[in-house]
């Protein structure tokens, strides 16, 4: 392959990886936002697992366990930052791919 083809392939592969990571990050954020549906969710830190949300037997919805609100907010903030970083990475790779393809056409 030519140098130009290699650069385009590298940029396209980087963009694909960034988009896959963004999709995964958005999914994790939505899981926490929605309390993982009826199941609820837990957070693990250094091997210690803390239940944050559980199913409410009356409404069959995920609900926060009393006293765990700050853990939930921290998880939302951390995952929101991960999504933001992933979005920035996607934009960077899109710009790079555009620059490579436009630069090669000149």
Buried (B, 14 or more C-beta within 10 A) or exposed (E): EEEEEEBBEBBBEBBEEBBEBBEEBBEBBEBBBBBBEEEBBBBEEEEEEEEBBBBBEEEEEBBBBEEBEEBBEEBEEBBBEBBEEBBEBBEEBBEBBEEBBEEEEE
